[in-house]
Amino acid sequence: MLLLLGEEDIHVNVQETEQVYRKEISPSSLLTVKVFANTEHSMLDVQAADSPLRALFISLFAPRQITVDGYMEEIEQFLKKLP
């Protein structure tokens, strides 16, 4: 299981969420957790999330950069490790 969290998420208590997953997922080796700094719930950096116009321009002119650096790579690496 892959748990990706944004450090600045106002919708989810990041620490509590991670604690619950670590408690409930057994064995712990089945859980991969990554917390992205300066990132909110939708995996946008806080600056883009706080500016709808900025987010619109990024999505139009650089759609592959709409999420924070490393987000897509984390998913790709996780999927490559699956049997």
C-alpha positions, -999 to 999 in steps of 0.1 A, spaced: 0 0 0 13 34 -9 3 64 13 11 98 -2 4 128 20 8 166 17 24 182 47 1 212 44 -31 193 39 -60 211 56 -85 183 50 -65 154 66 -45 153 98 -13 140 82 3 127 114 -28 109 126 -34 94 92 1 80 90 -2 66 126 -35 49 118 -21 33 86 11 22 104 -11 6 131 -35 -11 108 -13 -23 80 5 -56 89 31 -65 82 46 -30 81 67 -39 51 34 -37 30 32 0 37 52 28 19 46 63 32 58 95 16 50 130 30 56 159 6 67 192 21 49 224 11 21 203 -5 -16 204 1 -44 178 -3 -45 175 -41 -7 172 -43 -3 207 -56 24 229 -40 8 254 -17 16 284 -40 -3 268 -69 -32 257 -46 -35 292 -32 -37 307 -67 -64 293 -90 -50 314 -119 -15 300 -113 -29 264 -112 -48 271 -144 -17 283 -162 4 253 -150 -24 229 -161 -26 245 -195 10 251 -203 29 225 -182 4 199 -172 31 174 -162 43 199 -135 9 204 -119 17 181 -90 47 185 -67 81 173 -78 85 136 -70 48 127 -68 45 108 -100 79 93 -95 68 78 -62 38 62 -78 60 49 -107 86 34 -83 59 18 -62 43 2 -92 75 -11 -106 81 -30 -73 48 -48 -75 51 -85 -84 
